[in-house]
């Protein structure tokens, strides 16, 4: 599994808002890899959500999280233990999960942070936002959920979770998470510098702003997030 972070230019957010729902379908060019776009955002009512919250993906497909205002993250969790990083859960079975870090985006920003990874099996993948109580308030999602383990079940479990943690955080007691929030994500031990079988432009993006992801000499993975975003990550939060 590889991970990639990037920062891309956006059209004015007012224009992007009208095209936030990801679109799929159509023929996929032979030299491209399908990408499933998931938007981390606040909806029209102000509720933090992933949209869509549920995705069916094949092995080799790319999952790209696109972050819109205000400040969200995406963290992998175990089904039985929502709102806790999978590597910190007894139900995680030693898995080191993905973590985007916090992605603060100003309302008038003309750039959009993204976090992309490649699906390497069809097992269910569960994720959540570790900002405030976003996980408990329903900002969770699933890739390849099953009939026995559904997104609805995961969301119900999340609503009852006592804490909402980023990797490296520990519960502070009395049902509250530690106030220490890492500004930058830890490097997953499973991170690779190149992907597998990825070439040509990716497809399925909702606005045409997602960058192409390639392997070989053209591959340049890792964080390209400006240091400014890291510096303000701990202080720029949406409630």
C-alpha positions as CSV (number, residue, x, y, z in Angstrom):
1,X,0.0,0.0,0.0
2,X,1.3,3.4,-0.8
3,X,0.3,6.8,0.6
4,X,0.6,10.2,-1.1
5,X,-0.2,13.7,0.1
6,X,-0.4,16.7,-2.2
7,X,-1.7,20.3,-2.4
8,X,-3.5,21.3,-5.6
9,X,-5.0,24.5,-6.9
10,X,-8.8,24.9,-6.8
11,X,-11.3,27.0,-8.6
12,X,-13.0,29.4,-6.2
13,X,-14.7,27.3,-3.6
14,X,-18.1,28.7,-4.5
15,X,-17.7,27.0,-7.9
16,X,-16.3,23.8,-6.4
17,X,-19.3,23.5,-4.0
18,X,-21.6,22.9,-6.9
19,X,-19.6,19.9,-8.0
20,X,-18.6,18.2,-4.8
21,X,-20.4,14.9,-5.3
22,X,-17.9,12.4,-6.9
23,X,-18.8,11.0,-10.2
24,X,-18.0,7.5,-11.5
25,X,-18.7,5.4,-14.5
26,X,-17.7,5.4,-18.1
27,X,-14.9,3.5,-19.7
28,X,-11.6,3.6,-17.9
29,X,-8.6,4.1,-20.3
30,X,-6.3,1.1,-20.4
31,X,-3.3,3.1,-19.0
32,X,-5.1,4.6,-16.0
33,X,-6.3,3.5,-12.6
34,X,-9.7,4.2,-11.2
35,X,-9.8,6.7,-8.3
36,X,-12.6,7.0,-5.8
37,X,-12.8,10.5,-4.5
38,X,-14.1,11.0,-0.9
39,X,-14.6,14.6,0.2
40,X,-14.0,15.6,3.8
41,X,-16.2,18.6,4.4
42,X,-18.9,20.3,6.4
43,X,-22.3,19.9,4.7
44,X,-24.8,22.7,4.1
45,X,-26.0,22.3,7.7
46,X,-22.5,22.6,9.1
47,X,-22.3,18.9,10.0
48,X,-18.8,17.3,9.3
49,X,-19.1,14.4,6.9
50,X,-17.2,12.3,4.4
51,X,-19.0,12.3,1.0
52,X,-19.6,9.6,-0.1
53,X,-19.1,7.8,3.2
54,X,-19.2,4.3,1.6
55,X,-17.2,3.1,-1.4
56,X,-16.8,-0.2,-3.2
57,X,-13.3,-0.5,-4.6
58,X,-11.3,-3.2,-6.3
59,X,-7.7,-4.2,-5.7
60,X,-5.4,-1.6,-7.3
61,X,-7.9,1.2,-7.2
62,X,-6.9,4.5,-5.6
63,X,-8.8,6.2,-2.8
64,X,-8.3,9.9,-2.7
65,X,-9.5,12.1,0.2
66,X,-10.0,15.8,-0.8
67,X,-10.1,18.2,2.1
68,X,-12.4,21.2,2.1
69,X,-12.9,23.8,4.8
70,X,-12.5,23.8,7.7
71,X,-10.1,21.3,9.3
72,X,-10.4,17.6,9.1
73,X,-8.3,14.4,9.1
74,X,-8.7,10.8,8.1
75,X,-7.6,7.9,10.3
76,X,-7.9,4.2,9.8
77,X,-9.8,2.3,12.6
78,X,-10.8,-1.2,13.4
79,X,-14.5,-2.0,13.0
80,X,-14.8,-3.0,16.7
81,X,-13.0,0.1,17.9
82,X,-14.1,3.3,16.1
83,X,-12.5,6.7,16.8
84,X,-9.2,5.1,17.8
85,X,-6.3,4.5,15.4
86,X,-6.2,0.9,14.3
87,X,-2.6,0.4,15.5
88,X,-3.7,1.5,19.0
89,X,-6.6,-0.9,19.2
90,X,-6.6,-4.4,20.5
91,X,-8.9,-5.2,17.6
92,X,-6.3,-4.0,15.1
93,X,-4.2,-7.2,15.1
94,X,-1.0,-5.3,14.6
95,X,-2.1,-3.4,11.5
96,X,-0.4,0.0,11.1
97,X,-3.1,2.2,9.5
98,X,-3.1,5.3,7.5
99,X,-3.4,8.8,8.8
100,X,-3.5,12.0,6.8
101,X,-2.7,14.4,9.5
102,X,-4.9,17.5,10.1
103,X,-5.7,19.4,6.9
104,X,-6.7,23.0,7.7
105,X,-8.3,24.8,4.8
106,X,-9.4,28.4,5.0
107,X,-12.9,29.3,3.7
108,X,-11.3,31.6,1.0
109,X,-8.5,29.1,0.1
110,X,-7.8,28.4,-3.5
111,X,-5.9,25.2,-2.8
112,X,-7.0,21.8,-1.7
113,X,-5.0,19.2,0.3
114,X,-5.4,15.6,-0.8
115,X,-4.4,12.2,0.7
116,X,-4.3,9.2,-1.6
117,X,-3.7,5.5,-1.0
118,X,-4.0,2.3,-3.1
119,X,-6.3,-0.6,-2.2
120,X,-4.3,-3.8,-1.9
121,X,-7.1,-6.2,-0.9
122,X,-10.8,-6.3,-0.7
123,X,-11.1,-6.5,3.1
124,X,-13.2,-3.8,4.7
125,X,-11.4,-0.5,5.6
126,X,-12.9,1.7,8.2
127,X,-12.0,5.4,8.7
128,X,-12.9,8.5,10.7
129,X,-12.1,12.1,11.3
130,X,-10.1,12.7,14.5
131,X,-11.1,16.3,14.9
132,X,-13.0,17.2,18.1
133,X,-16.1,14.9,18.3
134,X,-16.4,14.5,14.6
135,X,-16.2,10.7,14.8
136,X,-18.9,10.5,17.4
137,X,-21.0,12.9,15.3
138,X,-21.0,10.6,12.3
139,X,-17.9,11.7,10.3
140,X,-16.9,8.1,9.6
141,X,-16.7,5.9,6.5
142,X,-16.0,2.5,5.0
143,X,-14.4,1.0,2.0
144,X,-15.8,-2.4,1.0
145,X,-18.2,-2.9,4.0
146,X,-20.0,-6.3,4.1
147,X,-23.5,-7.5,4.9
148,X,-22.2,-8.5,8.4
149,X,-20.1,-5.4,9.0
150,X,-22.0,-2.4,7.7
151,X,-21.3,1.3,7.8
152,X,-24.5,1.9,9.8
153,X,-23.1,-0.5,12.5
154,X,-19.7,1.2,12.5
155,X,-21.4,4.6,12.8
156,X,-23.5,3.4,15.7
157,X,-20.4,2.1,17.5
158,X,-18.6,5.5,16.8
159,X,-21.5,7.4,18.4
160,X,-20.8,5.6,21.7
161,X,-17.0,5.9,21.6
162,X,-15.6,7.6,24.7
163,X,-12.7,9.2,22.9
164,X,-11.7,10.5,19.5
165,X,-7.9,10.1,19.0
166,X,-5.3,10.8,16.4
167,X,-2.3,8.5,16.2
168,X,0.0,9.1,19.2
169,X,-2.8,10.5,21.4
170,X,-3.9,8.7,24.5
171,X,-7.2,9.2,26.5
172,X,-6.9,11.9,29.0
173,X,-9.4,10.3,31.3
174,X,-13.0,11.2,32.1
175,X,-14.0,10.5,28.5
176,X,-11.8,13.2,27.1
177,X,-9.0,12.9,24.6
178,X,-5.5,14.3,25.3
179,X,-5.2,17.9,24.2
180,X,-1.9,17.2,22.5
181,X,-2.6,17.0,18.8
182,X,0.3,16.0,16.5
183,X,0.8,18.7,13.8
184,X,2.3,16.2,11.4
185,X,1.3,12.6,10.8
186,X,3.6,9.8,11.8
187,X,5.2,7.9,8.9
188,X,3.3,4.6,8.5
189,X,5.7,1.6,8.5
190,X,3.9,0.3,5.4
191,X,4.6,3.5,3.4
192,X,6.3,2.9,0.0
193,X,7.9,5.5,-2.3
194,X,6.2,4.1,-5.4
195,X,2.9,2.4,-6.2
196,X,2.2,-0.8,-8.0
197,X,0.7,-0.9,-11.4
198,X,-0.1,2.8,-11.5
199,X,0.5,4.7,-14.7
200,X,-1.1,7.5,-16.7
201,X,-3.7,9.9,-15.4
202,X,-6.1,8.8,-12.7
203,X,-9.8,8.9,-13.5
204,X,-13.1,9.5,-11.6
205,X,-12.3,12.8,-10.0
206,X,-15.2,15.1,-9.4
207,X,-13.7,18.5,-10.3
208,X,-10.7,17.7,-12.5
209,X,-8.3,19.1,-9.9
210,X,-6.8,15.9,-8.6
211,X,-3.1,15.4,-9.7
212,X,-2.0,12.4,-11.7
213,X,-0.3,9.7,-9.8
214,X,2.5,7.7,-11.6
215,X,5.1,5.2,-10.9
216,X,8.7,4.9,-12.0
217,X,10.8,8.0,-12.4
218,X,7.7,10.2,-12.5
219,X,6.6,9.1,-9.0
220,X,7.1,11.6,-6.3
221,X,5.2,10.5,-3.2
222,X,5.3,11.8,0.3
223,X,4.1,15.0,1.8
224,X,4.1,18.2,-0.3
225,X,2.0,20.0,2.2
226,X,3.5,23.5,2.9
227,X,5.1,23.9,6.3
228,X,2.6,26.7,6.9
229,X,-0.2,24.2,7.1
230,X,1.7,22.1,9.6
231,X,2.4,25.1,11.7
232,X,-1.2,26.2,12.0
233,X,-2.7,22.7,12.2
234,X,-2.9,22.6,16.0
235,X,-4.6,26.0,16.2
236,X,-7.0,26.0,13.2
237,X,-9.9,23.8,14.2
238,X,-13.6,23.6,13.2
239,X,-16.0,22.8,16.0
